[in-house]
Amino acid sequence: MTIKEIQDRLFELQDKKFNDFNKSLIPGMPEDYFIGIRTPALRNLAKELYKNEDINIFLDTLPHRYFDENQLHGFIISLEKDFNICIKRLEEFLPYINNWATCDQTSPKIFKKHKEELLPYIEKWIKSGHTYTVRFAVGMLMEHFLDDAFDKRYPKMVEAISSEEYYINMMRAWYFATALAKQYESIIPYIEEKRLDTWTHNKTIQKAVESYRITPEQKEYLKTFKIKNTKNM
């Protein structure tokens, strides 16, 4: 399929009411950047196109014109069953991700079976100068390395990130809040000793207190470490 044919398919799925909602979630982008397609429809199209022999034409054409094309691109990569091909395509795509939604919804299924091979790439991505590459790296640590594959050096990697980028620090807070739910004893010292920057520290506590996976007793304890009188990011 040509790029024009794929774009035509996307516009056939357009939902103008949803488009207004979509634009409100991702501020700062031009009005005509969004087509307005619901996520389930995009995922279904990705499943169809992934099997198309010509899909590499689309994947090779970067940057894309529309947000919805980037979403489609991320969903197609997420379906890739060959780890090496997936990594190749992902590394081509990461520099062009320009929003939190595409970043967070790009999640290759194959990574669950290749955690050891994935880790060196995460270690590289987390040192990137590109906001959404760093956010993606932290997201992959959160998704794949907080359960059986957990190691105490992984939160240290997230702690070591120094950034004033809202979308990086929000993901760092999300990571530590999730880590508190899954690895409480290993993570609580980060809060008790105030190892994180103030904004991320407070946001971690907020997100943990909002979580149903944190016990009421833990929530009350976490609240005692909230740092007051700080500037909002």
Secondary structure, DSSP 8 states (H G I E B T S, - for coil): --HHHHHHHHHHT--HHHHHHHHHHSTTS-GGG-----HHHHHHHHHHHHT-TTHHHHHHS-S-SSHHHHHHHHHHHHH---HHHHHHHHHHHGGG--SHHHHHH---GGGGG-HHHHHHHHHHHTT-SSHHHHHHHHHHHHHHSSSTT--THHHHHHHT-----HHHHHHHHHHHHHHHHHSHHHHHHHHHTT-S-HHHHHHHHHHHHH-TTS-HHHHHHHHTT---S----
